[in-house]
Amino acid sequence: MTDILAYLAGALLIVGAFFSLAAAIGILRLPDLYTRMHAASKAGTLGSGLAFVAIAVFALDGSVALRALAGFVFFLLTAPISAHLLAKAAYAAGYRPTEMMKVNDLEKDK
């Protein structure tokens, strides 16, 4: 049974690392602040969340698993909200999106 949990934790870590790598590549390759922030908040949250779940699966201790799942829930709730607020603050500070953006809902708030 412990071998199955070890393989499951390893698979979760590999998938989480893939999403974290996708977030890092998105930060490097995407054209403006808003798309970079989107990549970091979505893929980064999923990648680190899967790592938290892998810790919870591998720990075989209820207190460690509970803390790992609490960290995952906290990160899941705070990362997208903070990215949204940072994007609104950046727009208010004058950072405009690229010309590739088709719909700009914040433009009518001016």
C-alpha positions as CSV (number, residue, x, y, z in Angstrom):
1,M,0.0,0.0,0.0
2,T,2.8,2.4,0.8
3,D,4.4,1.7,-2.6
4,I,1.2,2.7,-4.3
5,L,1.0,5.9,-2.3
6,A,4.6,6.7,-3.1
7,Y,4.0,6.3,-6.9
8,L,0.8,8.4,-6.6
9,A,2.8,11.1,-4.8
10,G,5.5,11.0,-7.4
11,A,3.0,11.3,-10.2
12,L,1.4,14.2,-8.5
13,L,4.7,15.9,-8.1
14,I,5.6,15.4,-11.7
15,V,2.3,16.8,-13.0
16,G,2.7,19.7,-10.5
17,A,6.2,20.3,-11.7
18,F,4.9,20.4,-15.3
19,F,2.4,23.0,-14.5
20,S,5.0,25.1,-12.6
21,L,7.3,24.8,-15.6
22,A,4.4,26.0,-17.8
23,A,3.9,29.0,-15.5
24,A,7.6,29.8,-15.6
25,I,7.7,29.6,-19.4
26,G,4.5,31.7,-19.6
27,I,6.2,34.4,-17.4
28,L,9.2,34.5,-19.7
29,R,7.4,34.3,-23.0
30,L,4.1,36.1,-22.8
31,P,4.0,39.7,-24.1
32,D,2.7,41.9,-21.3
33,L,2.1,42.1,-17.5
34,Y,-1.5,40.9,-17.6
35,T,-0.9,37.7,-19.6
36,R,2.2,36.9,-17.5
37,M,0.2,37.4,-14.3
38,H,-2.5,35.1,-15.7
39,A,0.1,32.4,-16.4
40,A,1.7,32.7,-12.9
41,S,-1.6,32.7,-11.0
42,K,-3.4,29.9,-12.8
43,A,-0.7,27.4,-13.7
44,G,1.5,28.3,-10.7
45,T,-1.4,27.7,-8.3
46,L,-2.3,24.4,-9.9
47,G,1.4,23.3,-9.8
48,S,2.0,24.2,-6.2
49,G,-1.4,22.8,-5.2
50,L,-0.6,19.4,-6.7
51,A,2.7,19.5,-4.8
52,F,0.7,20.1,-1.6
53,V,-1.6,17.2,-2.4
54,A,1.5,15.0,-3.0
55,I,2.8,15.9,0.4
56,A,-0.6,15.1,1.9
57,V,-0.7,11.7,0.2
58,F,2.9,10.7,1.0
59,A,2.9,11.9,4.6
60,L,0.8,9.1,6.1
61,D,0.2,11.4,9.0
62,G,-3.1,13.1,9.6
63,S,-1.6,16.3,11.0
64,V,0.9,16.8,8.1
65,A,-1.9,16.0,5.6
66,L,-4.2,18.4,7.2
67,R,-1.6,21.2,7.1
68,A,-0.7,20.4,3.5
69,L,-4.4,20.5,2.4
70,A,-4.9,23.7,4.4
71,G,-2.0,25.3,2.6
72,F,-3.4,24.2,-0.7
73,V,-6.8,25.7,0.1
74,F,-5.2,28.9,1.3
75,F,-3.1,29.2,-1.8
76,L,-6.1,28.4,-4.0
77,L,-8.1,31.2,-2.4
78,T,-5.4,33.9,-2.2
79,A,-3.3,33.6,-5.4
80,P,-6.0,34.3,-8.0
81,I,-7.5,37.1,-5.9
82,S,-4.1,38.8,-5.4
83,A,-3.3,38.5,-9.1
84,H,-6.6,40.1,-10.0
85,L,-6.0,43.0,-7.5
86,L,-2.4,43.5,-8.8
87,A,-3.6,43.6,-12.4
88,K,-6.2,46.3,-11.5
89,A,-3.6,48.3,-9.6
90,A,-1.2,48.0,-12.6
91,Y,-3.9,49.2,-15.0
92,A,-4.8,52.1,-12.7
93,A,-1.0,53.0,-12.5
94,G,-0.9,53.3,-16.3
95,Y,0.4,50.0,-17.6
96,R,-1.7,49.3,-20.7
97,P,-2.1,45.9,-22.3
98,T,-0.7,45.1,-25.7
99,E,-2.6,45.8,-28.9
100,M,-3.4,42.1,-29.2
101,M,-6.0,42.4,-26.5
102,K,-9.4,42.4,-28.1
103,V,-11.7,43.2,-25.1
104,N,-10.7,45.7,-22.5
105,D,-13.4,45.9,-19.8
106,L,-11.4,48.2,-17.6
107,E,-11.2,50.9,-20.3
108,K,-14.8,52.0,-19.7
109,D,-14.1,52.5,-15.9
110,K,-12.0,55.6,-16.6
